Amino acid sequence: MPLIGVVFFFSKSPRYIPEPIIRAKIYALFLLTIVLPILLFFLLKSRGKISSIYLPSTQERILPLLLNIIIVTLITRRILPSNELLELHYFFIGILFSTMTCLVLALLKFKASIHMIAAAGVLMFFIALSIHYNININGSLAIFFIITGAIATSRLHLKAHSSIELLVGFLIGFTPQLILLNYWL
């Protein structure tokens, strides 16, 4: 989801950003948000720290969430510092706060939906970009609302989460992005 938000930002931003910078940022984010987590998953699975990709228990979520906090911190400090692309920097700060909140809830034995956290965070970022750049992306927003609803429906259908866990996940993803608008909008 973070990579979707970054690609969407680069496709909709009216600011001039050189093509080599865009490619370098997307490549670095692809490595850090997709390739590295997959490799860490296989490492954790081979070490017996997690049983499956679904992370069925709150105990299994703790280490992957800690690792994700480290990755997102690295991204905000090295790949997207605040003096370069302010919107993306605060998008990832929101992701960091959402991940830390999810970790705290996992430590308290509550399993918030990470799928909903990610979808809600990207949805709020899309809405913020629409407001910030005063662009009409209603079609994209409508499609992403449908995707978010489909994610929630699938999680309920698979009995992976309760409706409360989905709602809490949505709020954990949406709220930090909304609060951080004060810093870049």
Backbone hydrogen bonds in HBPLUS format (Angstrom, degrees):
<---DONOR---> <-ACCEPTOR-->    atom                        ^
c    i                          cat <-CA-CA->   ^        H-A-AA   ^      H-
h    n   atom  resd res      DA  || num        DHA   H-A  angle D-A-AA Bond
n    s   type  num  typ     dist DA aas  dist angle  dist       angle   num
A0004-ILE N   A0001-MET O   3.07 MM   3  5.02 118.0  2.47  96.0 111.6     1
A0005-GLY N   A0001-MET O   3.01 MM   4  6.35 159.1  2.06 157.1 162.1     2
A0006-VAL N   A0002-PRO O   2.99 MM   4  6.30 151.1  2.07 147.0 154.8     3
A0007-VAL N   A0003-LEU O   2.93 MM   4  6.11 169.2  1.94 153.3 155.9     4
A0008-PHE N   A0004-ILE O   2.91 MM   4  6.00 160.6  1.95 148.9 154.9     5
A0009-PHE N   A0005-GLY O   2.93 MM   4  6.07 153.1  2.00 139.5 147.1     6
A0010-PHE N   A0006-VAL O   2.98 MM   4  6.29 166.1  2.00 155.8 157.8     7
A0011-SER N   A0007-VAL O   2.96 MM   4  6.16 144.2  2.10 143.9 154.2     8
A0012-LYS N   A0008-PHE O   2.99 MM   4  6.13 136.9  2.18 147.5 158.1     9
A0012-LYS N   A0009-PHE O   3.21 MM   3  5.31 133.3  2.44  98.7 110.8    10
A0013-SER N   A0009-PHE O   2.82 MM   4  5.65 145.2  1.94 158.3 164.5    11
A0021-ILE N   A0018-PRO O   3.03 MM   3  5.43 125.8  2.33 108.9 122.5    12
A0022-ILE N   A0018-PRO O   3.12 MM   4  6.51 158.9  2.17 153.4 159.8    13
A0023-ARG N   A0019-GLU O   2.95 MM   4  6.19 170.6  1.96 159.4 161.1    14
A0024-ALA N   A0020-PRO O   2.97 MM   4  6.04 157.6  2.02 140.6 147.1    15
A0025-LYS N   A0021-ILE O   2.93 MM   4  6.12 164.3  1.95 154.0 157.8    16
A0026-ILE N   A0022-ILE O   2.95 MM   4  6.14 170.4  1.96 157.6 160.4    17
A0027-TYR N   A0023-ARG O   2.89 MM   4  5.96 161.5  1.92 148.3 154.1    18
A0028-ALA N   A0024-ALA O   2.94 MM   4  6.06 165.6  1.97 148.6 152.8    19
A0029-LEU N   A0025-LYS O   2.87 MM   4  6.03 161.2  1.91 150.5 156.3    20
A0030-PHE N   A0026-ILE O   2.80 MM   4  5.93 148.7  1.90 145.5 154.5    21
A0031-LEU N   A0027-TYR O   3.04 MM   4  6.32 159.9  2.08 149.5 154.0    22
A0032-LEU N   A0028-ALA O   2.98 MM   4  6.23 158.9  2.02 147.9 153.9    23
A0033-THR N   A0029-LEU O   2.76 MM   4  5.63 151.7  1.84 147.9 154.0    24
A0034-ILE N   A0030-PHE O   3.02 MM   4  5.43 139.9  2.18 135.1 141.4    25
A0035-VAL N   A0030-PHE O   3.22 MM   5  6.65 161.6  2.25 151.2 156.6    26
A0036-LEU N   A0031-LEU O   2.83 MM   5  5.97 163.7  1.86 164.0 167.7    27
A0038-ILE N   A0034-ILE O   3.19 MM   4  6.29 152.9  2.27 143.7 151.1    28
A0039-LEU N   A0035-VAL O   3.00 MM   4  6.30 162.3  2.03 156.5 161.5    29
A0040-LEU N   A0036-LEU O   2.83 MM   4  6.06 159.4  1.87 156.0 162.3    30
A0041-PHE N   A0037-PRO O   2.83 MM   4  5.97 146.7  1.94 140.7 149.7    31
A0042-PHE N   A0038-ILE O   3.10 MM   4  6.46 162.3  2.13 151.9 154.6    32
A0043-LEU N   A0039-LEU O   3.00 MM   4  6.26 152.6  2.08 145.3 153.5    33
A0044-LEU N   A0040-LEU O   2.85 MM   4  6.05 166.8  1.87 152.9 155.9    34
A0045-LYS N   A0041-PHE O   2.81 MM   4  6.00 156.9  1.86 152.8 160.1    35
A0046-SER N   A0042-PHE O   2.92 MM   4  5.98 158.6  1.96 142.6 148.4    36
A0047-ARG N   A0043-LEU O   3.04 MM   4  6.21 139.2  2.21 142.2 153.2    37
A0049-LYS N   A0044-LEU O   2.88 MM   5  5.13 147.6  1.99 161.0 158.3    38
A0048-GLY N   A0045-LYS O   3.13 MM   3  5.10 155.4  2.19 100.0 107.5    39
A0055-LEU N   A0052-SER O   3.33 MM   3  5.84 168.6  2.34 114.0 117.2    40
A0061-ARG N   A0058-THR O   3.20 MM   3  5.18 137.8  2.39  96.0 107.6    41
A0065-LEU N   A0061-ARG O   3.00 MM   4  6.02 156.1  2.05 153.4 160.5    42
A0066-LEU N   A0062-ILE O   2.95 MM   4  6.20 155.5  2.02 151.7 159.0    43
A0067-LEU N   A0063-LEU O   2.95 MM   4  6.20 161.6  1.98 155.3 159.9    44
A0068-ASN N   A0064-PRO O   2.91 MM   4  6.11 148.7  2.01 140.8 149.8    45
A0069-ILE N   A0065-LEU O   2.92 MM   4  6.18 148.8  2.02 146.0 154.1    46
A0070-ILE N   A0066-LEU O   3.11 MM   4  6.46 154.2  2.18 146.6 152.9    47
A0071-ILE N   A0067-LEU O   3.00 MM   4  6.32 158.3  2.05 147.3 153.1    48
A0072-VAL N   A0068-ASN O   2.89 MM   4  6.07 169.2  1.90 155.4 157.8    49
A0073-THR N   A0069-ILE O   2.94 MM   4  6.03 154.3  2.00 144.7 152.2    50
A0074-LEU N   A0070-ILE O   2.97 MM   4  6.19 157.0  2.03 146.9 153.0    51
A0075-ILE N   A0071-ILE O   2.96 MM   4  6.28 153.4  2.03 147.5 155.1    52
A0076-THR N   A0072-VAL O   2.95 MM   4  6.23 160.6  1.99 150.5 154.6    53
A0077-ARG N   A0073-THR O   2.99 MM   4  6.15 142.2  2.14 145.9 156.2    54
A0078-ARG N   A0074-LEU O   2.84 MM   4  5.78 162.6  1.87 154.3 158.7    55
A0079-ILE N   A0075-ILE O   3.04 MM   4  4.83 128.4  2.32 115.1 130.1    56
A0080-LEU N   A0075-ILE O   2.79 MM   5  5.93 162.5  1.82 172.8 169.0    57
A0084-GLU N   A0081-PRO O   3.16 MM   3  5.84 169.6  2.17 124.6 126.2    58
A0089-HIS N   A0085-LEU O   2.90 MM   4  6.11 156.5  1.96 157.6 165.3    59
A0090-TYR N   A0086-LEU O   3.03 MM   4  6.26 167.5  2.05 155.0 156.3    60
A0091-PHE N   A0087-GLU O   2.95 MM   4  6.14 140.3  2.11 139.7 151.8    61
A0092-PHE N   A0088-LEU O   3.02 MM   4  6.24 157.5  2.08 147.7 151.5    62
A0093-ILE N   A0089-HIS O   2.93 MM   4  6.27 141.2  2.08 140.6 152.8    63
A0094-GLY N   A0090-TYR O   2.93 MM   4  6.06 154.4  1.99 140.6 146.5    64
A0095-ILE N   A0091-PHE O   3.06 MM   4  6.40 147.2  2.17 137.5 146.8    65
A0096-LEU N   A0092-PHE O   2.87 MM   4  6.08 150.9  1.95 141.4 149.2    66
A0097-PHE N   A0093-ILE O   2.96 MM   4  6.31 159.2  2.00 152.1 156.3    67
A0098-SER N   A0094-GLY O   2.93 MM   4  6.15 158.2  1.98 148.0 154.4    68
A0099-THR N   A0095-ILE O   2.90 MM   4  6.09 157.9  1.94 149.3 155.1    69
A0100-MET N   A0096-LEU O   2.93 MM   4  6.18 158.9  1.98 150.7 156.7    70
A0101-THR N   A0097-PHE O   2.93 MM   4  6.10 154.9  1.99 146.3 153.1    71
A0102-CYS N   A0098-SER O   2.94 MM   4  6.16 157.3  1.99 146.7 153.0    72
A0103-LEU N   A0099-THR O   2.90 MM   4  6.15 149.7  1.99 144.9 153.4    73
A0104-VAL N   A0100-MET O   2.98 MM   4  6.26 159.0  2.02 148.2 153.0    74
A0105-LEU N   A0101-THR O   2.98 MM   4  6.28 159.8  2.02 150.0 155.5    75
A0106-ALA N   A0102-CYS O   2.88 MM   4  6.12 148.2  1.98 143.0 152.3    76
A0107-LEU N   A0103-LEU O   2.89 MM   4  6.20 152.6  1.97 150.8 158.1    77
A0108-LEU N   A0104-VAL O   3.02 MM   4  6.31 133.9  2.24 137.4 150.3    78
A0110-PHE N   A0105-LEU O   2.75 MM   5  5.09 167.1  1.77 147.5 146.6    79
A0109-LYS N   A0106-ALA O   3.00 MM   3  4.86 156.5  2.06 103.7 107.1    80
A0113-SER N   A0165-GLU O   3.31 MM  52  5.75 166.7  2.33 127.6 124.2    81
A0117-ILE N   A0113-SER O   3.03 MM   4  6.33 150.0  2.12 143.0 152.0    82
A0118-ALA N   A0114-ILE O   3.03 MM   4  6.22 165.3  2.06 148.9 151.3    83
A0119-ALA N   A0115-HIS O   3.01 MM   4  6.24 168.8  2.03 150.7 154.1    84
A0120-ALA N   A0116-MET O   2.89 MM   4  5.83 165.1  1.92 146.8 151.5    85
A0121-GLY N   A0117-ILE O   3.04 MM   4  6.10 155.3  2.11 144.2 151.1    86
A0122-VAL N   A0118-ALA O   3.09 MM   4  6.30 164.5  2.12 153.1 156.4    87
A0123-LEU N   A0119-ALA O   2.92 MM   4  6.06 157.9  1.97 146.4 153.5    88
A0124-MET N   A0120-ALA O   2.97 MM   4  6.15 163.2  2.00 148.9 152.3    89
A0125-PHE N   A0121-GLY O   3.04 MM   4  6.22 150.9  2.13 141.2 149.6    90
A0126-PHE N   A0122-VAL O   2.89 MM   4  6.18 154.0  1.96 152.2 158.6    91
A0127-ILE N   A0123-LEU O   3.04 MM   4  6.36 160.0  2.08 149.8 154.9    92
A0128-ALA N   A0124-MET O   2.90 MM   4  6.11 158.8  1.95 147.6 153.6    93
A0129-LEU N   A0125-PHE O   2.90 MM   4  6.14 154.8  1.96 148.7 155.2    94
A0130-SER N   A0126-PHE O   3.02 MM   4  6.27 154.4  2.09 147.8 154.6    95
A0131-ILE N   A0127-ILE O   3.10 MM   4  6.43 154.2  2.17 148.3 154.7    96
A0132-HIS N   A0128-ALA O   2.75 MM   4  5.89 169.6  1.76 156.3 160.0    97
A0133-TYR N   A0129-LEU O   2.97 MM   4  5.90 173.8  1.97 149.9 151.8    98
A0134-ASN N   A0130-SER O   3.01 MM   4  5.49 112.1  2.49 124.6 138.7    99
A0135-ILE N   A0130-SER O   3.13 MM   5  5.09 143.6  2.27 132.5 142.5   100
A0134-ASN N   A0131-ILE O   3.29 MM   3  4.95 144.6  2.43  92.0 102.1   101
A0141-LEU N   A0137-ILE O   2.87 MM   4  6.18 160.7  1.91 157.4 163.9   102
A0142-ALA N   A0138-ASN O   2.83 MM   4  5.98 158.8  1.87 147.5 153.2   103
A0143-ILE N   A0139-GLY O   3.00 MM   4  6.22 161.8  2.03 148.4 153.1   104
A0144-PHE N   A0140-SER O   2.91 MM   4  6.13 156.1  1.97 146.0 153.1   105
A0145-PHE N   A0141-LEU O   2.81 MM   4  6.07 148.0  1.91 149.4 158.4   106
A0146-ILE N   A0142-ALA O   3.04 MM   4  6.31 156.2  2.10 146.3 152.3   107
A0147-ILE N   A0143-ILE O   2.89 MM   4  6.20 154.5  1.95 146.9 154.5   108
A0148-THR N   A0144-PHE O   2.86 MM   4  6.02 159.0  1.90 145.2 150.7   109
A0149-GLY N   A0145-PHE O   2.94 MM   4  6.18 158.0  1.99 146.7 152.7   110
A0150-ALA N   A0146-ILE O   2.82 MM   4  6.07 151.3  1.90 146.7 155.4   111
A0151-ILE N   A0147-ILE O   2.85 MM   4  6.13 151.0  1.93 148.9 156.7   112
A0152-ALA N   A0148-THR O   3.03 MM   4  6.32 163.3  2.06 149.3 153.1   113
A0153-THR N   A0149-GLY O   2.88 MM   4  6.08 161.7  1.91 148.9 154.4   114
A0154-SER N   A0150-ALA O   2.87 MM   4  6.00 159.1  1.91 146.2 151.9   115
A0155-ARG N   A0151-ILE O   3.00 MM   4  6.22 156.2  2.06 150.2 156.3   116
A0156-LEU N   A0152-ALA O   3.05 MM   4  6.33 152.5  2.13 147.4 154.7   117
A0157-HIS N   A0153-THR O   2.81 MM   4  6.02 162.7  1.84 152.4 157.9   118
A0158-LEU N   A0154-SER O   2.90 MM   4  6.02 156.2  1.96 147.6 153.1   119
A0160-ALA N   A0155-ARG O   3.03 MM   5  5.35 148.8  2.13 160.4 165.8   120
A0159-LYS N   A0156-LEU O   2.97 MM   3  4.91 151.0  2.06 101.3 110.3   121
A0166-LEU N   A0162-SER O   3.09 MM   4  6.40 150.9  2.17 147.8 155.9   122
A0167-LEU N   A0163-SER O   2.93 MM   4  6.12 158.6  1.97 145.7 151.5   123
A0168-VAL N   A0164-ILE O   2.85 MM   4  6.03 167.1  1.87 155.5 159.1   124
A0169-GLY N   A0165-GLU O   2.97 MM   4  6.01 154.1  2.04 135.6 143.4   125
A0170-PHE N   A0166-LEU O   2.85 MM   4  6.12 156.4  1.91 148.2 154.5   126
A0171-LEU N   A0167-LEU O   2.96 MM   4  6.24 164.3  1.99 152.6 156.2   127
A0172-ILE N   A0168-VAL O   2.86 MM   4  6.07 154.4  1.93 150.6 158.1   128
A0173-GLY N   A0169-GLY O   3.05 MM   4  6.25 147.8  2.15 146.9 154.5   129
A0174-PHE N   A0170-PHE O   2.89 MM   4  5.98 162.2  1.93 154.6 160.1   130
A0175-THR N   A0171-LEU O   2.97 MM   4  5.61 164.9  1.99 141.9 146.9   131
A0178-LEU N   A0174-PHE O   3.05 MM   4  6.28 151.9  2.13 150.3 159.1   132
A0179-ILE N   A0175-THR O   2.87 MM   4  6.11 163.4  1.90 161.6 165.6   133
A0180-LEU N   A0176-PRO O   2.93 MM   4  6.02 160.1  1.97 147.9 153.2   134
A0181-LEU N   A0178-LEU O   3.32 MM   3  5.47 156.3  2.38 101.8 108.8   135
A0182-ASN N   A0179-ILE O   3.42 MM   3  6.37 163.8  2.45 121.9 123.6   136
A0183-TYR N   A0180-LEU O   3.00 MM   3  5.53 156.6  2.05 114.4 121.2   137
A0184-TRP N   A0181-LEU O   3.25 MM   3  5.51 146.5  2.37 106.1 114.6   138
A0185-LEU N   A0181-LEU O   2.83 MM   4  5.19 160.6  1.87 151.3 154.0   139
